[in-house]
Amino acid sequence: MSWANTADRQGRTAAATSSFLARFERQVDPQGVLDPEVRAVMAGHARRAYMLQLAEKSAKARARATGDRSLRG
């Protein structure tokens, strides 16, 4: 019900989104020495790789559930 009463959904999740994205910046530049633009590009690549890994795990889990042997790893 609370989401039905939330006019600013983006604002409500902004802190969590920021924290999620900062995770990748810390991953690629733990010392904080890279140029911010370079760090942002690298963090974007790290985030994409993470999402692709999640998609692969999901596909494999669905394949196991349906008995599809072509996607099993």
Summary of the structure (lengths in Angstrom):
residues: 73
radius of gyration: 17.6
end to end distance: 40.4
largest distance: 47.7
contacts: 145
relative contact order: 0.08
helix: 78%
strand: 0%
